[in-house]
Amino acid sequence: MNAAYVIVGASLAGAKAAETLREEGFGGPIVLIGEETERPYERPPLSKDYLLGKAEREAIYVHPAGWYAEHGVELRLGTTVTGVNPAAHEVMLGDGGRIGYAKLLLATGSAPRRLPVPGADADGVHYLRRVADSDRIKEAFAVASRVAVIGAGWIGLETTAAARAAGVEVTFLETAELPLLRVLGREVAEVFAGLHREHGVDLRFGLQVAEITGSGGQAGGVRLADGSHIPAEAVIVGVGIMPNSQLAETAGLEVGNGIVTDAQLRSSDPDIYAAGDVANAYHPVLGRHIRVEHWANALNQPQAAARAMLGQDIAYDLVPYFYTDQYDLGMEYAGYVEPGRYDRVVFRGDVQRREFVAFWLGGGRVLAGMNVNVWDVNDTIQAIVRSGRTVDTGRLADPGVPLEEFLAD
Ligand SMILES: Cc1cc2nc3c(=O)[nH]c(=O)nc-3n(C[C@H](O)[C@H](O)[C@H](O)COP(=O)(O)OP(=O)(O)OC[C@H]3O[C@@H](n4cnc5c(N)ncnc54)[C@H](O)[C@@H]3O)c2cc1C
């Protein structure tokens, strides 16, 4: 096959890129290759409604089953790309096959970081990335009376909320002093700690996991570095993810915290692009490279990459955005703050009742904002972040002052 547009990684980013290529009128061959056997699906429900049993399997897919054939997209599932030869414009497949490309998009995403302790490969130790992982965790919650969750990031917190909804006792283990401390800072991290404490979670911070205990290859608990032992019938590990950038690296592309691209999502090879979790893209508004591990980025960035692959003059400059749902707390976050690099947090609304907006400020400007159980404000928050204007913090904290006022001339 010749001169195809080839996409490696058949998940949200890959599927959206294929869709955009067709929407933009590209009539040539498109080959979408994924090592998973499922057609492209979205991962956020795997730790929320799908895990909770509130969403059907069919609801997670990016497109209906027939969409790929109807749009002339050759979907090759269960197929691993083992190498890229930029000089020959070819990708190599695990089955020995090769596919030539005119343009290549790497949308290979990321994979869970493994816990480097003895016993971490026992049965009953779960990582959550794929739909089969979510199925296994749901089964574990149905039979377990107590689980341990290691790592207080978004996956750990959402899985904890799902376990509590299933009536399972949770001991929550984290090295830092608070959940999400690096991402949110102390002020807002306290809100999430309080939320889980109120739901009966045994939160333990400032500790080191030494070993997963058990017998006969089955996990039975977690031993901490201080010698104490937490019994658990299942252990969920959520200690971060690593970008799947090995293909790019062995192909000789520039790699550093993911595949390094310009604002058009073009890698150091002019015919190879990257998008989604794996892309460390130059962001024109932030004035730096950034790799975003969130759904909205995997939804929107490949659309820009597809247009750039078709020769359109486009730069991806959307403000980073993510969301979470835990118990009765729903929130959206927009912007970007490097860990610890803000001057103060301004709250607007009722933090105790968890109905508020938090703004992270630096140099008098809003770097990021998070609306918690307050809706229809995130577009305005994004516009405020983009504007880079200095704000009056007293007025920002006052819910009586419309947010639009911070955008008015
Ligand atoms: C459980 C869970 C919950 C989440 N919840 C939220 C949320 O609430 N809010 C939010 O903003 N974000 C959330 N995210 C993050 C969001 O889902 C990711 O940012 C998004 O999935 C990234 O999409 P992607 O297409 O870039 O990569 P991925 O989804 O990682 O997909 C990459 C695909 O490429 C395949 N692949 C990799 N290498 C190869 C190869 N060599 N050959 C063939 N195929 C290959 C992989 O198998 C995979 O299918 C969540 C993630 C998870 C796992």
The ligand as an SDF file (V2000), in Angstrom:
LIG
                    3D

 53 58  0  0  0  0  0  0  0  0999 V2000
   -9.1820    5.3700   33.8150 C   0  0  0  0  0  0  0  0  0  0  0  0
   -8.9020    6.7100   33.2080 C   0  0  0  0  0  0  0  0  0  0  0  0
   -9.7120    7.7870   33.5330 C   0  0  0  0  0  0  0  0  0  0  0  0
   -9.4650    9.0420   32.9910 C   0  0  0  0  0  0  0  0  0  0  0  0
  -10.2610   10.0880   33.3400 N   0  0  0  0  0  0  0  0  0  0  0  0
  -10.0320   11.3080   32.8290 C   0  0  0  0  0  0  0  0  0  0  0  0
  -10.8370   12.4190   33.1910 C   0  0  0  0  0  0  0  0  0  0  0  0
  -11.7400   12.3010   34.0160 O   0  0  0  0  0  0  0  0  0  0  0  0
  -10.5740   13.6260   32.6500 N   0  0  0  0  0  0  0  0  0  0  0  0
   -9.5710   13.8040   31.7580 C   0  0  0  0  0  0  0  0  0  0  0  0
   -9.3860   14.9180   31.2890 O   0  0  0  0  0  0  0  0  0  0  0  0
   -8.7730   12.7700   31.3660 N   0  0  0  0  0  0  0  0  0  0  0  0
   -8.9700   11.5250   31.8810 C   0  0  0  0  0  0  0  0  0  0  0  0
   -8.1720   10.4650   31.5160 N   0  0  0  0  0  0  0  0  0  0  0  0
   -7.0850   10.6910   30.5550 C   0  0  0  0  0  0  0  0  0  0  0  0
   -7.5300   10.4660   29.0960 C   0  0  0  0  0  0  0  0  0  0  0  0
   -8.2980    9.3080   28.9840 O   0  0  0  0  0  0  0  0  0  0  0  0
   -6.2880   10.3710   28.2180 C   0  0  0  0  0  0  0  0  0  0  0  0
   -5.6830   11.6310   28.2220 O   0  0  0  0  0  0  0  0  0  0  0  0
   -6.6050    9.9080   26.8020 C   0  0  0  0  0  0  0  0  0  0  0  0
   -7.0560    8.5850   26.8050 O   0  0  0  0  0  0  0  0  0  0  0  0
   -5.3830    9.9880   25.9070 C   0  0  0  0  0  0  0  0  0  0  0  0
   -5.7480    9.5350   24.6520 O   0  0  0  0  0  0  0  0  0  0  0  0
   -4.6470    9.1120   23.5540 P   0  0  0  0  0  0  0  0  0  0  0  0
   -5.4300    8.6760   22.3720 O   0  0  0  0  0  0  0  0  0  0  0  0
   -3.6400   10.1800   23.4240 O   0  0  0  0  0  0  0  0  0  0  0  0
   -3.8540    7.8930   24.2110 O   0  0  0  0  0  0  0  0  0  0  0  0
   -4.3370    6.4840   24.7740 P   0  0  0  0  0  0  0  0  0  0  0  0
   -5.7460    6.5850   25.2330 O   0  0  0  0  0  0  0  0  0  0  0  0
   -3.2920    6.0370   25.7390 O   0  0  0  0  0  0  0  0  0  0  0  0
   -4.3140    5.5320   23.5120 O   0  0  0  0  0  0  0  0  0  0  0  0
   -3.1390    5.1770   22.8380 C   0  0  0  0  0  0  0  0  0  0  0  0
   -3.4070    3.9000   22.0790 C   0  0  0  0  0  0  0  0  0  0  0  0
   -2.2540    3.5870   21.2900 O   0  0  0  0  0  0  0  0  0  0  0  0
   -2.0100    2.1930   21.3880 C   0  0  0  0  0  0  0  0  0  0  0  0
   -0.5960    1.9680   21.0670 N   0  0  0  0  0  0  0  0  0  0  0  0
    0.4970    2.3770   21.7480 C   0  0  0  0  0  0  0  0  0  0  0  0
    1.6270    1.9790   21.1500 N   0  0  0  0  0  0  0  0  0  0  0  0
    1.2440    1.2890   20.0390 C   0  0  0  0  0  0  0  0  0  0  0  0
    1.9620    0.6130   19.0160 C   0  0  0  0  0  0  0  0  0  0  0  0
    3.2990    0.5720   19.0000 N   0  0  0  0  0  0  0  0  0  0  0  0
    1.2590   -0.0050   18.0380 N   0  0  0  0  0  0  0  0  0  0  0  0
   -0.1010    0.0290   18.0380 C   0  0  0  0  0  0  0  0  0  0  0  0
   -0.8310    0.6570   18.9840 N   0  0  0  0  0  0  0  0  0  0  0  0
   -0.1610    1.2750   19.9770 C   0  0  0  0  0  0  0  0  0  0  0  0
   -2.3680    1.8840   22.8250 C   0  0  0  0  0  0  0  0  0  0  0  0
   -2.5760    0.5110   23.0200 O   0  0  0  0  0  0  0  0  0  0  0  0
   -3.6410    2.6980   22.9880 C   0  0  0  0  0  0  0  0  0  0  0  0
   -4.7630    1.9970   22.5660 O   0  0  0  0  0  0  0  0  0  0  0  0
   -8.4020    9.1960   32.0800 C   0  0  0  0  0  0  0  0  0  0  0  0
   -7.5560    8.1070   31.7560 C   0  0  0  0  0  0  0  0  0  0  0  0
   -7.8200    6.8630   32.3140 C   0  0  0  0  0  0  0  0  0  0  0  0
   -6.9200    5.6940   31.9810 C   0  0  0  0  0  0  0  0  0  0  0  0
  1  2  1  0
  2  3  1  0
  2 52  2  0
  3  4  2  0
  4  5  1  0
  4 50  1  0
  5  6  2  0
  6  7  1  0
  6 13  1  0
  7  8  2  0
  7  9  1  0
  9 10  1  0
 10 11  2  0
 10 12  1  0
 12 13  2  0
 13 14  1  0
 14 15  1  0
 14 50  1  0
 15 16  1  0
 16 17  1  0
 16 18  1  0
 18 19  1  0
 18 20  1  0
 20 21  1  0
 20 22  1  0
 22 23  1  0
 23 24  1  0
 24 25  2  0
 24 26  1  0
 24 27  1  0
 27 28  1  0
 28 29  2  0
 28 30  1  0
 28 31  1  0
 31 32  1  0
 32 33  1  0
 33 34  1  0
 33 48  1  0
 34 35  1  0
 35 36  1  0
 35 46  1  0
 36 37  1  0
 36 45  1  0
 37 38  2  0
 38 39  1  0
 39 40  1  0
 39 45  2  0
 40 41  1  0
 40 42  2  0
 42 43  1  0
 43 44  2  0
 44 45  1  0
 46 47  1  0
 46 48  1  0
 48 49  1  0
 50 51  2  0
 51 52  1  0
 52 53  1  0
M  END
$$$$
